[in-house]
């Protein structure tokens, strides 16, 4: 088996959530014509994190590579194509746990 892919190579993406469908879309956009997405649930899945309308783009990661990628994601969402659906609002995190400072 060769280490390179042709545009006709069968590519299987496991998981039809946000990341899986995004991966398949970008592969197809790049010219790969034999991309398949498999998921054990219906699409969209009500149990998927991407099912509702409210999203948080996490930017704090231990691995700096992911922090850079998330900043690139934010710039992508700010493009004019998404202006009707992307509304940056910030977020508030609350908890009922009491922490002791000692």
VOBA-1610 file (N, C-alpha, C; in pm, whole numbers, padded with zeros to 5 digits, always signed):
BEGIN
Unk+00084-00118+00000Unk+00000+00000+00000Unk+00088+00124+00000Unk+00053+00218-00082Unk+00129+00342-00093Unk+00097+00435+00023Unk+00190+00523+00056Unk+00170+00618+00164Unk+00099+00745+00120Unk+00060+00755-00006Unk-00008+00875-00054Unk-00150+00842-00094Unk-00235+00942-00089Unk-00375+00925-00127Unk-00398+00988-00263Unk-00478+00921-00344Unk-00524+00984-00467Unk-00661+01044-00437Unk-00709+01127-00525Unk-00840+01188-00505Unk-00953+01086-00517Unk-00921+00964-00563Unk-01022+00859-00574Unk-01016+00759-00459Unk-00918+00771-00370Unk-00903+00681-00257Unk-01026+00688-00168Unk-01077+00572-00124Unk-01188+00569-00030Unk-01139+00620+00105Unk-01205+00722+00156Unk-01174+00778+00287Unk-01297+00763+00373Unk-01284+00696+00487Unk-01395+00676+00579Unk-01372+00762+00703Unk-01468+00848+00732Unk-01466+00931+00851Unk-01564+00869+00950Unk-01515+00833+01068Unk-01601+00772+01170Unk-01652+00881+01262Unk-01783+00898+01264Unk-01846+00998+01348Unk-01902+01111+01265Unk-02033+01132+01272Unk-02100+01235+01193Unk-02139+01355+01278Unk-02056+01382+01379Unk-02075+01503+01458Unk-02011+01621+01386Unk-01995+01728+01459Unk-01939+01850+01401Unk-01801+01826+01341Unk-01714+01758+01414Unk-01578+01737+01365Unk-01576+01641+01246Unk-01653+01532+01253Unk-01654+01436+01144Unk-01710+01494+01015Unk-01824+01563+01025Unk-01883+01622+00905Unk-01797+01735+00850Unk-01736+01811+00939Unk-01646+01917+00894Unk-01526+01859+00821Unk-01471+01751+00875Unk-01357+01685+00811Unk-01396+01635+00672Unk-01512+01570+00663Unk-01558+01517+00534Unk-01582+01630+00434Unk-01640+01739+00481Unk-01667+01853+00393Unk-01539+01912+00338Unk-01440+01930+00425Unk-01312+01987+00380Unk-01239+01892+00285Unk-01248+01762+00310Unk-01187+01665+00218Unk-01254+01674+00081Unk-01387+01677+00079Unk-01459+01687-00048Unk-01426+01819-00118Unk-01419+01924-00043Unk-01386+02055-00099Unk-01244+02056-00157Unk-01156+01976-00098Unk-01018+01968-00146Unk-01005+01879-00270Unk-01115+01813-00310Unk-01112+01734-00432Unk-01124+01584-00414Unk-01128+01536-00290Unk-01144+01392-00268Unk-01289+01355-00296Unk-01309+01260-00389Unk-01444+01232-00437Unk-01505+01104-00380Unk-01434+01035-00293Unk-01484+00909-00240Unk-01479+00911-00087Unk-01545+01010-00028Unk-01545+01029+00118Unk-01677+00975+00173Unk-01669+00892+00275Unk-01788+00836+00341Unk-01783+00869+00489Unk-01900+00901+00545Unk-01911+00930+00688Unk-02000+00824+00751Unk-01950+00761+00857Unk-02026+00658+00927Unk-02054+00702+01070Unk-02174+00675+01117Unk-02211+00705+01255Unk-02314+00602+01298Unk-02313+00567+01425Unk-02409+00467+01472Unk-02546+00528+01497Unk-02557+00660+01500Unk-02683+00727+01526Unk-02732+00800+01402Unk-02857+00846+01408Unk-02911+00928+01299Unk-02840+01063+01296Unk-02848+01130+01184Unk-02787+01262+01172Unk-02899+01363+01146Unk-02911+01468+01224Unk-02830+01497+01342Unk-02877+01415+01462Unk-02785+01381+01547Unk-02815+01302+01666Unk-02850+01395+01782Unk-02965+01375+01845Unk-03001+01458+01960Unk-02902+01445+02076Unk-02821+01340+02076Unk-02723+01325+02184Unk-02589+01389+02149Unk-02580+01449+02033Unk-02456+01512+01989Unk-02436+01648+02055Unk-02311+01680+02083Unk-02280+01811+02141Unk-02312+01923+02043Unk-02315+01893+01915Unk-02342+01995+01814Unk-02488+02007+01777Unk-02578+01941+01852Unk-02720+01937+01813Unk-02793+02068+01840Unk-02760+02135+01948Unk-02833+02258+01980Unk-02769+02379+01911Unk-02821+02497+01936Unk-02773+02617+01869Unk-02664+02690+01945Unk-02645+02658+02070Unk-02551+02733+02153Unk-02417+02663+02158Unk-02313+02733+02120Unk-02179+02673+02114Unk-02079+02759+02189Unk-01979+02694+02242Unk-01867+02763+02305Unk-01742+02721+02231Unk-01664+02816+02187Unk-01536+02785+02124Unk-01430+02793+02233Unk-01383+02678+02274Unk-01282+02672+02380Unk-01148+02719+02327Unk-01081+02806+02401Unk-00951+02855+02357Unk-00839+02824+02456Unk-00874+02774+02573Unk-00772+02743+02674Unk-00741+02594+02670Unk-00622+02561+02629Unk-00577+02422+02623Unk-00437+02413+02682Unk-00404+02297+02736Unk-00269+02273+02785Unk-00172+02272+02666Unk-00214+02208+02559Unk-00133+02201+02437Unk-00156+02329+02355Unk-00053+02409+02341Unk-00065+02536+02270Unk-00112+02523+02126Unk-00086+02407+02064Unk-00129+02384+01927Unk-00281+02399+01915Unk-00354+02343+02013Unk-00500+02351+02008Unk-00550+02493+02035Unk-00478+02567+02117Unk-00514+02708+02140Unk-00503+02788+02011Unk-00397+02764+01936Unk-00379+02832+01807Unk-00491+02794+01711Unk-00523+02665+01703Unk-00630+02620+01614Unk-00763+02684+01652Unk-00792+02694+01781Unk-00920+02752+01822Unk-00926+02901+01788Unk-00814+02971+01796Unk-00812+03111+01754Unk-00837+03123+01604Unk-00782+03030+01526Unk-00809+03028+01382Unk-00956+03000+01356Unk-01016+02911+01436Unk-01158+02882+01422Unk-01242+03007+01441Unk-01209+03084+01543Unk-01285+03206+01570Unk-01277+03301+01451Unk-01160+03315+01391Unk-01146+03402+01273Unk-01229+03348+01156Unk-01233+03216+01142Unk-01314+03154+01036Unk-01461+03191+01055Unk-01512+03180+01179Unk-01652+03209+01207Unk-01685+03357+01187Unk-01588+03444+01194Unk-01611+03588+01176Unk-01621+03628+01028Unk-01598+03533+00937Unk-01607+03564+00795Unk-01752+03600+00758Unk-01770+03684+00656Unk-01905+03730+00618Unk-02006+03618+00593Unk-01961+03504+00544Unk-02053+03393+00517Unk-02135+03354+00640Unk-02077+03367+00758Unk-02141+03319+00881Unk-02203+03430+00964Unk-02205+03554+00915Unk-02249+03667+00999Unk-02392+03653+01050Unk-02477+03582+00977Unk-02616+03566+01022Unk-02633+03463+01133Unk-02532+03376+01151Unk-02549+03272+01254Unk-02444+03277+01364Unk-02337+03352+01346Unk-02233+03360+01450Unk-02246+03492+01523Unk-02273+03484+01652Unk-02291+03602+01735Unk-02208+03586+01862Unk-02083+03634+01863Unk-02000+03618+01983Unk-02060+03695+02100Unk-02081+03625+02210Unk-02146+03687+02325Unk-02067+03673+02454Unk-01965+03590+02456Unk-01898+03560+02582Unk-01975+03451+02656Unk-01928+03416+02773Unk-01999+03313+02849Unk-01968+03328+02996Unk-02054+03272+03076Unk-02041+03277+03220Unk-02045+03135+03273Unk-01951+03102+03357Unk-01946+02968+03416Unk-01980+02981+03563Unk-02074+02902+03609Unk-02112+02905+03750Unk-02107+02766+03811Unk-02096+02761+03939Unk-02093+02634+04009Unk-02155+02651+04146Unk-02204+02543+04201Unk-02257+02548+04337Unk-02157+02490+04436Unk-02038+02459+04389Unk-01935+02406+04477Unk-01865+02521+04550Unk-01832+02497+04674Unk-01760+02596+04752Unk-01616+02550+04765Unk-01524+02638+04728Unk-01383+02605+04737Unk-01321+02677+04856Unk-01237+02607+04928Unk-01167+02666+05043Unk-01032+02718+04998Unk-01005+02838+05034Unk-00874+02896+05007Unk-00789+02877+05130Unk-00689+02796+05119Unk-00602+02775+05236Unk-00458+02760+05193
//
